[in-house]
Amino acid sequence: MERLRVKALLSALTMTAVTGVAWVGLATPAQAAATCSWYSGQTGTSSNCDNKDPDVLAASCGNDGQTIYSTRLKRSYDGALNGPLLELRYSSSCRTVWGRLTGAWGTDADQGGCTVTVHRNSDGQEYSRKPAFGATNATVWSNTVYDAGVTAYVKAHCDTSPGYQYSGQTASY
């Protein structure tokens, strides 16, 4: 009886291992979209990697996102560079750019909150995102734009209350 149980257990483990190997070999939708390109052979208009969440796209692009430029947002009334940190992020394997804003806040009853936007220079395509309602000290990022052969920059604006506005922009990359 004990021998049958051991045999049954070994059989079940073998099936689990074989099934697991089969599942590991399958590509997820994010991994299947690893090659970014311009639609219809155009340059600088639209791409299969436009408007993608960089965290989702990263799985197919080798997770190689890096910060190329960063700046603190400037307070409007005195020019102090003490607002949230704005970064232009870039993936060399996907050739995509997106913006990341750290130390941001979301909209609430008396403030407009922060918005981070990526802007592609060749066609003006932009994607923006805000932190969740009521968020404080949040990190938020825009979706991506493909930038093979063109350039892009990121910008951000924060509204905390009357008189407290912050804004900034990176150089193009």
N, C-alpha and C positions, 0 to 999 in steps of 0.2 A: 504494500500500500504506500509506504513511504517513497519507494522508488518511482511509482506513478506520479506522485505529487512533484517530485524533483524534475521528472521528465516534462510534466505539464508546465512547470515554472520556467524551465529552460526554453521550451517551445514558445511560451508567451514572451519571454525576454528577446528571443531571436526575432520574432515578428515585430516587436516594438522597435528594435534596432533597425531592421530593414525599412520599416515605414518611416522612421525618423530620417534615415539617409535619403529616401525618396523625397521627403518634404524639404530637406535642406537644399536639394538641387533645383527647386522651383524658384523662379524669380518673382518678386513682388511687383506690383504696378510701378512703384517708385524706381526700382532697380531696372525695369524694362525701359524707362525713359532716359537712360544714361547719356545719350547723344543729343546735345542741344544744337539747333540749327535755325536759320532764318526760313520762314515759309516761302515757298515758290521761288527759291533762289534769290530772293530780294536781300538787300543789305539795309539794316537799320529800320525795319518797319514792324514786323511781329515775328515771334519765335515760339516754338513749342516749349520753351523754358521761361516765357514771360508769365508773370502773375502766379508764380509758384511759391509755396512756403519754403524758405531755405532749409529748414530742418527736415522736411520731407524730401526735397531734392538732394540733400547732402548724402543720403543713403546710396544714390546712384552716381554721385560725383566724387566719391572718395573722402568725404568729410574734410576737405582741404580749405574751408573758408578761413580767411585771414583779414585782419584789419589793415587797410591801406592808408587811410587818413582818419584822424579823429580831431575833434574840437569841442570845447565847452560852449554851451549856448550862452549868448550875451544878453544881459538884462537891459531892457530898453531904456529905462530912465537914467542910468548912470554908466552904461557900457561895461559893467563888471562881467568878467567871464566866469561866472559862478553857477550857471545853470546845469541841467543834465548833460551827460556826455553823449555826443553824437559821433557815430562811426560809419565810415563807408567800408563795407565788407565785400570781399571778392573771392570767388572760387575759380582757380585757374583751370581745373579740369572741366568745369561746366561753362566757363567764361560768362558768369553771371555776377551781378552786383546787387546789393540790397543795403538798406540802412538799418542801424540798430541804435536805439536810444536807451541809456541807462540812467536811472534816478528820476524817472518820469512819473507823472501822476495822471489819473483819469479824470474825466468830467465828473462833476458832482453838482450840488444845488447852487453853488456860487462861483464856480470856475469852469472855464472851457476845456481845461486839461491840455495834454500834449498830443501832437501829431508828428509822426516821422514819415517822410516821403522820399522815394527814389525817383529820379528824373533822368530819362535817356535823352541826350542832346540831339540826336539825329532826327527824331520824330516827335519829341515832346511827351512821349508815353510816361505816365506817372502811376505809381501805386502807393497808397498811404494806409497807415494803420494807427489806431489810438489804443492806449491801455484800457483795461476794463473800467467800467464806471466805479468811481470811488477808490481806485487803486492809488497807492502811495509808494514811492521809491521803487517803481516797477521797471522792468526791462521789456521793451517792445521792439519788434522789427517789422519792416515792410516786406512785401513779397519781392520777388526778384525781377530784374530785367536782364535780358541777354545783351551782351555788349561786344561781341566779336566784330572788330573793325570799326567800332564807334566808341563813344565815351558816355559816361553817366556821372551824376553826383547825387548826394543825399542832402536833404534839408530838414529842419524841424522847427516847430513853433509851439510854445507853451503859454497858456493863459491861466494865471493863478487867481487873479482878481483884478479889479481896476487898478492900473498903475504898475502891475507886475506882469510884464510880458517878457518872454525869452525867445530868442531866435538864433539860428545859425545855419551855415552851409559849409560843406567840404569842397575841396577842389575837385575837378573832374578827373576821372580815371578811365 
